Amino acid sequence: MTKAFSMYGPDFTFAYDDWLAHPGGLGKIPEHQQGQPVAIIGAGIAGLVAGYELMKLGLKPIFYEAGRIGGRLRSAEFEGSEGIIAELGGMRFPESSRAFHYYRELCQLDKAPFPNPLTEAAGSTVIELEGQRYYAQKLEDLPPLFQEVATAYDQALEEQADFSRLQAAIAARDSTTIKSIWNPLVKEWDERTFYDFIASSQAFRKLSFHHREVFGQVGFGTGGWDSDFPNSMLEILRVNATRCDDDQYLIPGGAEQLPRRLWQKTPDHLTYWPTGTSLQKLNQGAPRPAARKIHRNSDQQLTITDANGHQDSFAAVIATCQSWLLTTAIDTQEDLFSHKLWMALDRTRYMQSSKTFVMTDRPFWKAKHPKTGEDLMSMTLTDRHTRGTYLFDQGDDQPGVICLSYAWMSDALKVMPLTAERRVQLALQALKKIYPDVDIASHLLGNPITISWEKDPNFLGAFKGALPGHYRYNHRMHSHFIQKDFPAHQQGLFLAGDDISWTPAWAEGAVQTALNCVWGVLNHLGGEDHPDNPGPGQQPEACLPLRLDD
C-alpha cells in the first residue's frame, strides 16, 4: 500500500506518522515513574503535543506559559464577530505535514484549501510589478516571462539538486537513496545562499537579471522568495523537497483550535490516569505563569522558578520556547547545556514578519468588474509594501476577511513602529493603485488586527531562517534529544519547537521535535520503546543527519 507523501527527512529519515499510528503506542514508563511530574515550558503546538503524549504514557505534564495557549498558532477573533478570525501565526499547513495532520484529525478539525496565488482556492490572482498589472487564474494566463521564471527554477532544482529523484525517494521513504542525494548537497550548499543557487544555475544564467528579480518578487507556490535570498540554500531545498510549499490547507475557525483542543482532550486509552483525565485537569485548569529561572538543585533535579517566585523541581523539563528566550527571558544555568549547544542556540536567526487583517461586510471581491469581467479584487502579489494580499471567503452570507499585507524582513520592519490604523491606511493606498475602481474601505467593519512577531517579547521573531554555515548549529539542536552520551549534569532538559527542527516555519517541525522529546523523556526516566515500534532515538546511524566536522 502506497503511503501518503510526508516530510520524511531529508536530514533525519524517520516516519513520525507511522510511529504515531502503531497500535502498540510510543513506549512504556516504569511503574515507579508513573505519575511523575514533567515540566513543559510553553503551551504552543510543540508543548501540547509533548504533554498529550507524556500524559498518555502515565506522566504528569506541568505547563508554564508566558502568554496564551497556542503559541504561534494564534487565531484572533474580530471584536463583536462570531468565529471570524485573523490567523496571526501559522495559517498554511501542507498536506505533507503528516504528524501535524494526525493531531488535527485526532481533534476532529476540518481543513480547507488555502487561497495561495494561482490556485483554484484563490479564484484569481493579480500580479503587479513595476506598475504593470497582470490578471490570471493559472500560470498559463500570465505572459511568457513568468512561465520562463517558473521553468527556470524547476530546471535549476534538477540541475543542482537531482530534484525529481530526491522527491521520488522521499515519496518512497527510501532512506538510502535520500541520503545518497542529500548528504552531498549538505556539503555543497550549507555555506551558500539561496540567491547563489539561483544566480549560479545554468537555467537562470541564460536569462536576464529581471527574471531573477521577478522570481524574488513573485516566486511560485505561496508567493515571493526574496526575503529568503540570504538564507542557506539547504533551508529552501528542504521546503521544496518535502512539498511544504504545495497542497496547503487552512483550518476553518482558526489553527489555534488545535492546541486548545489538545489541552482539553481526554484520550481514549490512558496508562495510569483515570478516564476523563486531560492536560487541563492535570494543571488545575490553567498553565503556571512564565518560567523565569531553570537550575539544577542539590538533589540533581531541575528546578523551575516561575514569574510569581514559586519553585518546583522535576526529573525532566521540555523547553519549547524560542531559543533566544533561554538567555533573554529565562535565567538558565549555563552548564545545563554544552558551550557548543549554547553557540547554536544564540546564533539562531529569527525572521521578522508582519500581518495586517481587516473584516469586510461580505466577500465583495467575488463580484465581476462591469468593464473587464474580471473578479473585482484578487489574491495579490506586488512589489509595493503590501507584498502579499490574501482574501478569505467565509460564505456569501458571512463577513469576509482580507489579509491586507503579509510581509517579511525589511518590508515588515517598515511598518513595525506604526499603529494598526496607519498600517491599514498605507495598505489601502497601495492597493488603490492596483484596483483604482474598488472602494475597499467602504466594505470594512470593526477594528483591524495586526502583528509584528519581532516586537512580541515572548517570541522575538516569526521563525528561524538559517544562514549559510548554520547546518552544524541545526544538527546540535535537533540531535540534543539523544542524551545517553551527555554528562549527567546536562541530561534531562530537552528542546522542542520549529526552531529546533530542520524545517523552521512549519508546524510539522514543532510536532516532530516534540515527539523527539517524548522519546527523550521516556528514555531518561528508564522507559522503553515498544519492541515493534522503535522511536526516533533508536534509528540506525544511516538515518541520522550527516555530521560535518567543526
BAZA-578095 format. One line per 8 residues: their letters; for each residue y, z, x of C-alpha. Coordinates in Angstrom, 1 decimal. Layout:
# BAZA-578095
A	Y,Z,X  ...;
//
This chain:
# BAZA-578095
MTKAFSMY	0.0,0.0,0.0  3.4,-1.0,1.4  5.8,1.9,1.8  9.4,1.8,0.9  11.7,0.9,3.8  13.1,4.1,5.2  15.2,5.4,8.0  12.2,5.7,10.3;
GPDFTFAY	13.6,6.1,13.8  14.5,4.2,15.8  15.1,7.1,18.1  12.7,9.6,16.6  9.9,7.9,14.7  8.8,10.5,12.1  8.1,9.8,8.4  10.0,12.6,6.7;
DDWLAHPG	9.3,11.2,3.3  5.5,11.3,4.0  5.8,14.9,5.3  7.6,16.0,2.1  5.2,14.2,-0.2  2.0,15.6,1.3  0.1,17.8,-1.2  -0.7,20.3,1.5;
GLGKIPEH	3.0,21.2,1.9  5.0,21.8,5.1  3.1,24.6,6.5  2.3,28.3,6.2  4.1,31.5,7.2  2.1,34.5,8.4  1.7,37.2,5.6  3.6,39.8,7.7;
QQGQPVAI	6.6,37.5,7.8  6.7,36.7,4.1  10.0,37.9,2.6  11.7,37.8,6.0  15.4,37.0,5.7  16.7,33.9,7.5  20.4,33.2,7.7  21.8,29.8,6.9;
IGAGIAGL	25.4,29.1,7.8  26.8,26.5,5.5  25.8,25.6,1.9  26.1,21.8,2.2  23.1,19.5,1.7  21.6,20.4,5.1  21.8,24.2,4.3  20.5,23.8,0.8;
VAGYELMK	17.5,21.6,1.8  16.6,24.0,4.6  17.0,27.0,2.3  15.0,25.5,-0.5  12.0,24.6,1.7  12.1,28.0,3.5  12.1,29.8,0.1  9.1,27.8,-0.9;
LGLKPIFY	7.3,28.9,2.3  8.0,32.6,1.4  11.1,33.4,3.5  14.4,34.7,2.1  17.3,32.4,3.0  20.7,34.2,3.1  23.7,31.9,2.9  27.1,32.2,4.5;
EAGRIGGR	29.7,29.8,3.2  33.4,29.4,4.3  34.4,27.1,1.4  32.4,25.8,-1.5  28.8,24.8,-2.1  28.2,21.2,-1.4  30.0,20.7,2.0  30.9,17.1,2.3;
LRSAEFEG	29.1,16.2,-0.9  32.3,17.1,-2.7  33.0,15.8,-6.2  36.4,16.8,-7.5  36.9,16.6,-11.3  40.2,15.3,-12.6  42.1,18.0,-14.3  41.5,18.1,-18.0;
SEGIIAEL	38.7,15.5,-17.9  35.1,15.9,-18.5  32.8,14.6,-15.8  35.4,12.1,-14.4  35.2,12.7,-10.7  36.5,11.6,-7.3  34.0,11.5,-4.5  35.9,13.0,-1.6;
GGMRFPES	33.0,13.1,0.8  29.6,11.3,0.8  29.6,8.7,-2.0  27.3,5.9,-0.8  23.6,6.6,-0.4  21.4,3.7,0.9  18.0,3.1,-0.5  16.5,3.7,2.9;
SRAFHYYR	17.6,7.4,2.8  14.1,8.3,1.5  14.2,12.0,2.3  17.6,12.3,0.6  16.3,10.4,-2.5  13.3,12.7,-2.6  15.6,15.6,-3.4  17.7,13.5,-5.7;
ELCQLDKA	14.6,12.7,-7.7  13.4,16.3,-7.5  16.7,17.4,-9.1  16.4,14.7,-11.7  19.7,12.9,-10.8  20.2,9.3,-11.6  21.5,6.6,-9.3  23.6,3.5,-9.9;
PFPNPLTE	24.6,0.6,-7.6  27.7,1.3,-5.6  30.5,-1.3,-6.1  30.7,-2.5,-2.5  32.5,-5.7,-1.7  30.8,-8.9,-2.7  28.1,-7.1,-4.7  27.2,-7.5,-8.3;
AAGSTVIE	28.2,-3.9,-9.0  31.8,-4.7,-7.8  32.0,-7.7,-10.1  34.6,-9.4,-7.9  36.2,-8.9,-4.6  39.7,-9.7,-3.2  40.2,-10.0,0.5  43.9,-10.1,1.6;
LEGQRYYA	44.7,-10.6,5.2  48.0,-11.6,6.9  49.4,-12.2,3.4  46.6,-14.7,2.4  44.6,-13.7,-0.7  41.0,-14.8,-1.4  39.1,-14.1,-4.6  35.3,-14.1,-4.6;
QKLEDLPP	32.2,-12.8,-6.3  29.8,-13.7,-3.4  30.2,-14.7,0.2  29.8,-18.4,-0.5  33.0,-18.2,-2.6  35.1,-17.5,0.5  36.5,-20.0,2.9  34.2,-21.1,5.8;
LFQEVATA	36.0,-18.7,8.2  34.4,-15.7,6.5  30.9,-17.2,6.4  31.3,-18.1,10.1  32.1,-14.5,10.9  29.1,-13.2,8.9  26.8,-15.7,10.5  28.1,-14.9,14.0;
YDQALEEQ	27.3,-11.2,13.5  23.8,-11.9,12.3  23.3,-14.2,15.4  24.8,-11.5,17.7  22.2,-9.0,16.4  19.4,-11.4,17.0  20.7,-12.4,20.4  21.3,-9.0,21.8;
ADFSRLQA	19.1,-6.6,19.8  16.0,-8.6,18.8  17.1,-7.5,15.4  14.6,-9.1,13.0  11.6,-7.9,14.9  13.2,-4.4,15.1  13.7,-4.2,11.4  10.2,-5.5,10.7;
AIAARDST	8.8,-2.8,12.9  10.8,-0.1,11.1  9.6,-1.5,7.8  6.0,-1.4,9.0  6.6,2.1,10.6  5.2,0.7,13.8  6.4,3.3,16.3  5.0,1.4,19.3;
TIKSIWNP	6.9,-1.8,18.6  10.1,0.1,17.6  10.1,1.9,20.9  9.4,-1.2,22.9  12.5,-2.8,21.5  14.8,0.2,21.0  14.3,2.1,24.3  15.6,-0.8,26.4;
LVKEWDER	18.6,-1.1,24.0  19.4,2.6,24.7  19.6,1.9,28.4  21.7,-1.2,27.9  24.1,-0.2,25.2  24.7,3.6,25.4  27.7,3.2,27.6  29.1,0.1,25.9;
TFYDFIAS	31.2,-0.2,22.8  30.8,-1.9,19.5  33.7,-4.2,20.4  32.0,-5.1,23.7  28.9,-6.1,21.7  30.9,-8.4,19.5  33.2,-9.9,22.2  30.3,-10.5,24.7;
SQAFRKLS	27.9,-12.1,22.3  27.4,-15.9,22.7  27.8,-16.2,18.9  31.4,-14.8,18.9  32.4,-16.2,22.2  32.1,-19.7,20.6  34.7,-18.6,18.0  38.3,-17.6,18.1;
FHHREVFG	39.8,-14.1,18.5  40.8,-14.4,14.9  37.2,-14.4,13.9  36.7,-11.1,15.7  39.9,-9.8,14.1  38.6,-10.8,10.6  35.3,-9.1,11.4  37.2,-5.9,12.2;
QVGFGTGG	39.3,-6.0,9.1  36.7,-7.1,6.6  33.2,-6.7,8.1  30.4,-7.3,5.8  28.4,-4.8,3.6  30.7,-1.9,3.0  33.9,-3.2,4.5  35.9,-3.4,7.8;
WDSDFPNS	34.4,-2.2,11.1  37.4,-2.0,13.4  37.6,1.8,13.2  34.2,1.9,14.8  35.0,-0.6,17.6  35.5,2.2,20.2  32.1,3.8,19.3  28.9,3.4,21.2;
MLEILRVN	27.1,0.3,20.0  23.9,2.3,19.5  25.7,4.1,16.6  26.2,0.8,14.9  22.8,-0.6,15.7  21.2,2.4,14.0  23.2,1.8,10.9  22.2,-1.9,10.8;
ATRCDDDQ	18.6,-1.5,11.8  17.9,1.3,9.2  19.7,-0.6,6.4  22.3,2.2,6.0  24.8,-0.4,5.1  22.6,-2.2,2.5  21.5,-1.4,-1.1  23.8,1.6,-1.5;
YLIPGGAE	23.9,3.8,-4.6  26.2,6.4,-6.1  25.2,9.4,-8.2  26.7,9.3,-11.7  28.5,12.6,-12.3  29.0,13.3,-8.6  27.0,13.8,-5.5  27.9,17.5,-5.4;
QLPRRLWQ	25.4,18.0,-8.3  22.5,17.7,-5.7  23.3,20.7,-3.5  24.3,22.7,-6.6  21.1,21.9,-8.4  19.1,22.9,-5.3  20.9,26.2,-5.3  19.8,26.9,-8.8;
KTPDHLTY	16.4,25.1,-8.8  13.2,27.2,-9.4  10.3,25.5,-7.6  7.1,25.0,-9.5  5.0,26.3,-6.6  6.1,29.3,-4.5  4.0,31.0,-1.8  5.5,34.5,-2.0;
WPTGTSLQ	8.3,34.8,-4.5  7.7,35.2,-8.3  8.0,32.3,-10.6  11.6,31.7,-11.5  13.0,32.5,-8.1  15.9,30.4,-6.9  18.2,30.4,-3.9  20.9,31.6,-6.2;
KLNQGAPR	18.9,34.6,-7.3  17.8,35.5,-3.7  21.5,35.5,-2.9  22.6,37.7,-5.8  24.4,34.7,-7.4  26.7,33.6,-4.6  26.7,33.0,-0.8  28.2,35.5,1.5;
PAARKIHR	31.7,34.8,2.9  32.2,32.8,6.1  30.3,33.7,9.3  32.8,34.8,11.9  30.5,36.0,14.8  26.9,35.4,16.0  25.5,37.6,18.7  22.1,39.0,19.8;
NSDQQLTI	21.6,42.7,19.3  19.7,45.2,21.3  16.6,44.5,19.2  16.8,40.8,20.2  17.6,39.8,16.6  20.6,37.6,15.8  23.4,39.5,14.1  26.0,37.7,11.9;
TDANGHQD	29.3,39.3,11.1  31.0,37.8,8.0  34.6,37.4,7.1  34.6,40.8,5.5  33.3,42.5,8.6  29.8,43.1,7.2  26.9,42.7,9.6  23.3,41.7,9.1;
SFAAVIAT	20.6,40.8,11.6  17.9,38.1,11.3  14.9,36.8,13.2  16.2,33.3,12.8  19.5,31.6,11.9  20.2,27.9,11.0  23.8,26.8,11.6  24.7,23.7,9.6;
CQSWLLTT	28.4,23.8,10.2  30.1,21.1,12.2  29.6,21.8,15.9  33.2,22.5,16.8  33.3,25.4,14.4  30.8,27.3,16.7  33.8,27.7,19.1  36.9,27.5,16.9;
AIDTQEDL	35.8,29.4,13.8  32.7,31.4,14.8  32.6,33.7,17.8  29.2,32.5,19.1  27.7,34.4,22.0  27.8,31.9,24.9  24.3,32.5,26.2  22.7,31.7,22.9;
FSHKLWMA	22.9,28.0,24.0  22.5,26.4,27.4  25.6,25.1,29.2  24.2,21.6,28.8  24.0,22.1,25.0  27.5,23.6,24.8  28.7,20.5,26.6  27.1,18.3,23.9;
LDRTRYMQ	28.5,20.4,21.1  32.0,20.5,22.5  32.1,16.8,23.3  31.2,15.8,19.7  33.9,13.5,18.5  34.8,13.5,14.8  36.4,10.6,13.0  39.4,11.0,10.8;
SSKTFVMT	39.2,9.8,7.2  41.4,9.9,4.1  40.8,9.0,0.4  43.2,8.9,-2.5  41.9,8.7,-6.1  43.6,8.2,-9.5  42.2,8.3,-13.0  43.1,5.5,-15.4;
DRPFWKAK	43.2,5.2,-19.2  40.4,2.7,-19.1  38.7,0.2,-16.7  41.7,-2.2,-17.3  40.8,-4.3,-14.3  38.0,-6.0,-16.1  40.4,-7.9,-18.3  41.0,-11.5,-17.3;
HPKTGEDL	44.3,-12.8,-15.9  45.8,-15.1,-18.5  46.6,-17.8,-16.0  43.9,-17.6,-13.3  41.0,-16.4,-15.4  40.1,-14.0,-12.6  39.5,-10.3,-13.1  42.9,-8.6,-13.4;
MSMTLTDR	42.0,-6.5,-10.3  39.0,-6.4,-7.9  37.4,-4.4,-5.2  40.0,-5.0,-2.5  39.8,-5.2,1.3  43.1,-5.7,3.1  44.9,-5.2,6.4  47.5,-3.2,4.6;
HTRGTYLF	47.3,0.6,4.9  45.1,1.0,1.8  42.3,-0.8,3.7  39.7,-0.4,1.0  40.3,0.0,-2.8  37.2,0.7,-5.0  37.0,0.5,-8.8  34.7,2.8,-10.7;
DQGDDQPG	33.8,1.9,-14.3  32.6,4.8,-16.4  32.3,2.5,-19.5  34.8,0.8,-21.7  35.4,3.9,-23.9  35.9,6.2,-20.9  38.7,6.6,-18.3  38.3,4.6,-15.1;
VICLSYAW	38.7,5.8,-11.5  40.3,4.0,-8.7  39.9,4.9,-5.0  43.3,3.5,-4.1  42.8,3.9,-0.4  39.8,4.7,1.8  41.0,4.6,5.4  39.8,5.7,8.8;
MSDALKVM	41.1,6.9,12.2  44.7,5.7,12.8  45.0,4.4,9.2  44.1,7.9,8.0  46.5,9.6,10.3  49.4,7.5,8.9  49.2,9.4,5.7  47.9,12.8,6.9;
PLTAERRV	51.2,14.7,6.5  52.0,13.1,3.1  51.7,14.6,-0.3  49.2,13.2,-2.8  52.1,11.7,-4.8  53.6,9.9,-1.8  50.1,8.6,-0.8  49.8,7.1,-4.3;
QLALQALK	53.3,5.6,-4.1  52.5,3.9,-0.8  49.2,2.6,-2.1  50.7,1.2,-5.2  53.4,-0.5,-3.2  50.8,-2.2,-1.0  48.6,-3.2,-4.0  51.6,-4.6,-5.8;
KIYPDVDI	51.9,-7.2,-3.1  48.3,-8.2,-3.7  48.5,-8.0,-7.5  52.1,-8.8,-8.4  51.4,-9.2,-12.1  49.4,-6.0,-12.6  51.2,-2.8,-13.5  48.6,-0.3,-12.2;
ASHLLGNP	51.0,2.7,-12.6  51.2,2.2,-16.3  47.4,3.0,-16.6  47.4,6.2,-14.5  46.6,9.5,-16.1  47.0,13.0,-14.8  47.3,14.1,-11.2  45.9,12.2,-8.2;
ITISWEKD	43.2,13.7,-5.9  43.3,13.2,-2.2  41.8,14.5,1.0  42.2,14.2,4.8  39.0,15.7,6.3  40.6,16.4,9.7  43.0,18.8,8.0  40.2,20.9,6.5;
PNFLGAFK	39.7,23.9,8.8  36.0,24.1,7.7  35.3,20.5,8.9  38.0,19.2,11.4  36.9,15.6,10.6  34.8,13.5,8.4  31.8,13.0,10.6  30.7,12.3,14.2;
GALPGHYR	31.4,8.9,15.8  29.6,8.9,19.2  31.5,7.4,22.1  29.9,5.4,25.0  27.9,7.8,27.1  27.1,10.2,24.3  23.4,9.4,23.9  22.4,12.3,26.2;
YNHRMHSH	24.5,14.7,24.1  22.9,13.5,20.9  19.5,13.9,22.5  20.2,17.5,23.4  21.5,18.4,19.9  18.7,16.6,18.0  15.8,17.9,20.1  17.1,21.5,20.0;
FIQKDFPA	14.8,22.5,17.1  11.8,22.3,19.5  12.3,25.6,21.4  8.9,26.5,22.9  10.2,26.0,26.4  13.5,27.8,25.9  14.2,31.2,27.5  13.7,34.0,24.9;
HQQGLFLA	17.4,34.6,24.6  18.0,31.0,23.4  15.4,31.0,20.7  15.8,31.5,17.0  19.2,29.8,16.5  18.8,26.3,15.1  21.2,23.5,14.4  21.3,21.1,11.5;
GDDISWTP	23.8,18.6,9.9  24.5,15.0,10.2  26.4,15.5,13.4  23.2,16.9,15.0  21.3,13.8,13.8  21.1,10.3,15.2  22.8,9.0,12.0  26.1,10.7,11.5;
AWAEGAVQ	28.0,10.0,8.3  24.8,9.7,6.3  23.4,12.5,4.1  19.9,11.4,5.3  20.8,12.6,8.8  21.7,16.0,7.4  18.5,16.2,5.4  16.3,15.2,8.3;
TALNCVWG	17.8,17.7,10.7  17.5,20.4,8.0  13.8,19.6,7.8  13.5,19.8,11.6  15.0,23.3,11.4  12.4,24.3,8.7  9.7,23.3,11.1  11.6,25.2,13.9;
VLNHLGGE	11.8,28.4,11.9  8.2,28.1,10.8  7.1,27.8,14.4  9.4,30.5,15.6  8.0,33.0,13.1  4.4,32.3,14.1  3.6,29.9,11.3  1.6,26.8,11.4;
DHPDNPGP	1.7,23.2,10.1  -0.8,22.1,7.5  -3.6,20.6,9.6  -3.4,17.3,7.8  0.4,17.2,7.8  1.9,17.8,11.2  5.6,18.4,11.2  8.4,16.8,13.3;
GQQPEACL	7.9,19.2,16.2  4.3,18.1,16.6  4.9,14.5,17.2  3.4,12.8,20.3  5.6,12.0,23.3  5.7,8.3,22.4  7.5,9.1,19.1  10.3,11.2,20.7;
PLRLDD	13.7,9.9,21.7  14.0,8.3,25.1  15.2,10.8,27.7  17.8,9.4,30.1  18.3,11.0,33.5  21.5,13.0,33.9;
//
